[in-house]
């Protein structure tokens, strides 16, 4: 239920709801670093979700991985960054 709810919030066209969804994902990732399935869900959505959903998950991952203490798979993260480097949204590829 949680992942479907997050999908719906992040894919919302209302920018306030979308930003709230990004904050929720950031907090979930920061407060649950031992839950690799949550990180894997966010990475998966970056590749398979709608543009809005993918950008929200990517922003959350970028924010959380900026913290040196967050345990992430470097290869997965590098693949994601390379994939998003070609994103049409300037905020994402920068």
Order of alpha helices (4+ residues) and beta strands (2+ residues): alpha-alpha-alpha-alpha-alpha-alpha
